[in-house]
Amino acid sequence: MANDGGNGRHRPKIGLALGAGVARGWAHIGVLRALKRYGIEADIVCGTSVGALVGGVHLAGKLDALEDWVRALTRLKIVGYLDLRLRQGGGLIGGERLLAELRHHLGDVEVEELPIPFVAIATDLVTGHEVWIRNGPLVEAMRASISLPGVFPPVQVDGRWMVDGALVNPVPVSACRALGAQMVIAVNLAADILGKARKPGAAVPTAAGFDLLKLVEEQEPDAKRKSPIGALSRRIFRRDYEGPSLFGVMISSLGIVTDRITRSRLAGEPPDVHITPRLGHIGLSEFDRADDCIREGEAAVERALPDLHDALAVFGNGPREPLRG
């Protein structure tokens, strides 16, 4: 433990586990902002999927740029980042445009160059093993962790094909503990399952709050005649009034799997402080709702302040003054 300001108390080594959640992951930005406001700095950061993305960008010192970018996202801008590839590859979306944006801001930063230990969780597509990426290019580590099966193509790392880490460890508490964290704060984006009932039309999973194909065709009026927007893409993205689209089924199914795995992993590996943003009413692909997600991330930290205070007192071996922002 590190000494805390020379006042006799000690600060525990804090691990921050940032969970998966697709578009809901923008809440991590609000969580990080609020924790910093209350003087809580992590010594270890482990992230899965979008948690790895936000955590890695944060440690690279580019959180402000990420926040500006996500707050400016609109539905039309989202379409602009979708490099659809329906005829080849292991995913519907190539992801190269998103990667170019990340590389623009992060350059060639290596995981080992980050100021504190960082782990991006991925899944070996062949063995199903959980993989902790702790070195190499930061962008590639994040890319492997966010490779949603069927949506983004798998990524080859050290000769192994990697997909989204949410399939095995959606909230990586275990990785934080393995790296020596004495106190683990977990941010679980899948805790608000009842929030889905608050979203109009929730009985039909769309995966996004808008008709993706309609927006694409508005941007490219003759898209129906062009590749890759054709009969197959219409079948994948268009939702009939009575039921979900194929894409909606894929994303919603991933959400269910992530929720169930999260419950199981956290039951066996509980964090010391559990931060649970209420995001069930936000669709997994509603990337244009960053303002709502960030605000709720901050609110979730506010709700967890009593637990944070108690944990710091216990692991710091003594009483601690109330946290003040």
Backbone hydrogen bonds, N-H to C=O, Kabsch-Sander energy under -0.5 kcal/mol:
donor,donor_aa,acceptor,acceptor_aa,energy
2,A,11,R,-2.0
4,D,9,R,-2.3
5,G,3,N,-0.9
7,N,4,D,-1.1
10,H,316,G,-1.4
11,R,2,A,-3.8
14,I,12,P,-0.7
15,G,183,M,-2.9
16,L,44,I,-2.6
17,A,15,G,-0.5
17,A,185,I,-2.8
18,L,16,L,-0.7
18,L,46,C,-2.7
19,G,17,A,-0.6
19,G,187,V,-1.8
20,A,170,P,-1.8
23,A,284,L,-2.7
24,R,21,G,-2.0
25,G,22,V,-2.1
26,W,23,A,-1.6
27,A,24,R,-2.0
28,H,25,G,-1.9
29,I,26,W,-1.2
30,G,26,W,-0.8
31,V,27,A,-2.2
32,L,28,H,-2.7
33,R,29,I,-2.2
34,A,30,G,-2.5
35,L,31,V,-2.8
36,K,32,L,-2.0
37,R,33,R,-1.9
38,Y,34,A,-1.5
39,G,36,K,-1.8
40,I,35,L,-3.0
41,E,39,G,-0.7
43,D,14,I,-3.0
44,I,14,I,-1.5
45,V,117,P,-2.2
46,C,16,L,-2.5
47,G,119,V,-2.6
48,T,18,L,-2.2
49,S,121,I,-0.7
51,G,48,T,-2.4
52,A,49,S,-0.8
53,L,49,S,-1.8
54,V,50,V,-2.7
55,G,51,G,-2.3
56,G,52,A,-2.6
57,V,53,L,-2.3
58,H,54,V,-2.4
59,L,55,G,-2.3
60,A,56,G,-1.6
61,G,58,H,-1.7
62,K,57,V,-2.5
66,L,62,K,-2.1
67,E,63,L,-2.8
68,D,64,D,-2.5
69,W,65,A,-2.1
70,V,66,L,-2.9
71,R,67,E,-2.3
72,A,68,D,-1.1
73,L,70,V,-0.9
78,I,74,T,-2.3
79,V,75,R,-1.8
80,G,76,L,-1.6
81,Y,77,K,-0.9
81,Y,78,I,-1.1
82,L,79,V,-1.6
83,D,81,Y,-1.2
84,L,82,L,-1.5
85,R,92,L,-2.7
92,L,150,G,-1.7
93,I,151,V,-3.6
94,G,83,D,-2.6
99,L,95,G,-2.3
100,A,96,E,-2.2
101,E,97,R,-1.5
102,L,98,L,-2.0
103,R,99,L,-2.9
104,H,100,A,-1.9
105,H,101,E,-1.2
106,L,102,L,-2.9
107,G,103,R,-2.3
109,V,106,L,-1.2
111,V,136,G,-3.2
113,E,110,E,-1.4
114,L,111,V,-1.5
119,V,45,V,-1.7
120,A,133,I,-1.9
121,I,47,G,-2.5
121,I,119,V,-0.5
122,A,131,V,-2.6
123,T,163,V,-2.5
124,D,129,H,-2.7
125,L,123,T,-0.6
125,L,161,W,-3.2
128,G,124,D,-2.4
131,V,122,A,-2.9
133,I,120,A,-2.7
133,I,131,V,-0.7
134,R,132,W,-0.7
138,L,109,V,-2.9
141,A,137,P,-1.9
142,M,138,L,-2.4
143,R,139,V,-2.4
144,A,140,E,-2.1
145,S,141,A,-1.7
146,I,142,M,-1.7
147,S,144,A,-1.0
148,L,146,I,-2.1
150,G,90,G,-0.7
151,V,148,L,-1.6
152,F,148,L,-2.4
155,V,162,M,-2.3
157,V,155,V,-0.6
157,V,160,R,-3.0
160,R,157,V,-1.8
162,M,155,V,-3.5
162,M,160,R,-0.5
163,V,123,T,-2.4
164,D,147,S,-2.4
165,G,121,I,-0.8
165,G,145,S,-1.3
167,L,164,D,-1.3
168,V,165,G,-1.8
169,N,165,G,-2.6
173,V,171,V,-2.7
176,C,172,P,-1.4
177,R,173,V,-2.1
178,A,174,S,-2.3
179,L,175,A,-1.6
180,G,177,R,-1.7
181,A,176,C,-2.2
182,Q,13,K,-2.4
183,M,13,K,-1.9
185,I,15,G,-3.0
185,I,183,M,-0.5
186,A,184,V,-0.5
186,A,273,V,-2.8
187,V,17,A,-2.8
188,N,186,A,-0.6
188,N,275,I,-2.4
189,L,20,A,-0.5
189,L,187,V,-0.6
191,A,188,N,-0.6
193,I,191,A,-1.3
195,G,192,D,-0.9
196,K,193,I,-1.2
197,A,194,L,-1.5
198,R,195,G,-1.5
199,K,196,K,-1.3
202,A,199,K,-1.7
204,V,201,G,-2.0
212,L,210,F,-1.1
215,L,211,D,-1.8
216,V,212,L,-2.1
217,E,213,L,-2.6
218,E,214,K,-1.8
219,Q,215,L,-1.9
220,E,216,V,-1.8
223,A,220,E,-2.7
225,R,222,D,-1.9
226,K,222,D,-0.5
226,K,223,A,-1.2
230,G,228,P,-1.0
234,R,230,G,-2.4
235,R,231,A,-1.9
236,I,232,L,-2.0
237,F,233,S,-2.6
238,R,234,R,-2.1
240,D,238,R,-0.5
243,G,240,D,-0.8
246,L,235,R,-0.8
247,F,236,I,-2.8
249,V,245,S,-2.3
250,M,246,L,-2.2
251,I,247,F,-2.5
252,S,248,G,-2.4
253,S,249,V,-2.3
254,L,250,M,-2.0
255,G,251,I,-2.0
256,I,252,S,-1.9
257,V,253,S,-2.5
258,T,254,L,-2.8
259,D,255,G,-2.2
260,R,256,I,-2.3
261,I,257,V,-2.6
262,T,258,T,-2.6
263,R,259,D,-2.1
264,S,260,R,-1.8
265,R,261,I,-2.9
266,L,262,T,-2.7
267,A,263,R,-1.5
268,G,264,S,-1.4
269,E,265,R,-2.1
272,D,184,V,-1.7
273,V,184,V,-1.9
275,I,186,A,-3.3
275,I,273,V,-0.6
276,T,274,H,-0.5
279,L,277,P,-1.2
282,I,279,L,-2.2
283,G,281,H,-0.5
285,S,207,A,-1.3
286,E,283,G,-1.7
287,F,285,S,-1.8
289,R,286,E,-1.6
293,C,289,R,-2.0
294,I,290,A,-3.1
295,R,291,D,-2.1
296,E,292,D,-2.1
297,G,293,C,-2.2
298,E,294,I,-2.0
299,A,295,R,-2.1
300,A,296,E,-2.3
301,V,297,G,-1.4
302,E,298,E,-1.9
303,R,299,A,-2.1
304,A,300,A,-1.3
305,L,302,E,-1.1
308,L,304,A,-2.5
309,H,305,L,-2.9
310,D,306,P,-2.4
311,A,307,D,-2.6
312,L,308,L,-2.4
313,A,309,H,-1.8
314,V,310,D,-2.5
315,F,311,A,-2.9
316,G,312,L,-1.3
317,N,314,V,-1.2
318,G,313,A,-2.3
